[in-house]
């Protein structure tokens, strides 16, 4: 998945059970009710890089092992994904376009 802008939804990405060899990159995820990006069980060889994640209702980034262990997940912090603390309420200020550079 590349170059998506996801805003004001229930969840950004919820990748469930058995994802392999996937990449989530160059995307903006903000103002979700729940997680920004969640690998929900048994992800293998997936990469998350160069994303901007802000104002999620729950986890910005989540990986959990159910029903089987995850393996080979590239750490988002080493790939310039940027979970960010919100600077203003969406009702009081228009969001600005973040710079997505590697």
C-alpha positions, 0 to 999 in steps of 0.5 A, a space after each residue: 500500500 503506497 501513498 494513501 491519505 486516511 483520515 476521520 475513519 474507524 481505523 487506518 490499516 487493520 491487516 489481519 491474519 497471515 500477511 506476508 511480504 507487504 509494505 505500507 509506505 508514504 501514507 498519512 493516517 490521522 484522526 482515527 477512532 482506533 489504531 493507525 496501523 495494526 498487524 493483527 497476527 501472524 505477519 511475516 516479512 512486512 515493512 512499514 516506512 515513511 508514514 505520518 501517523 497522528 491523532 489515533 484513538 488507540 495505538 499509532 502502530 501495533 503488532 501482536 501475535 495471534 494466532 501465531 507469532 509474527 516474524 521479520 517485521 521491519 521496525 517502523 522507527 528505523 524506517 522513518 515512520 512518524 507517529 506524532 502527538 496532535 498539535 491541534 484539535 481537528 475542529 479548531 485547525 485545518 490539518 497541514 500536509 506533512 512532508 514525507 521524505 525518507 
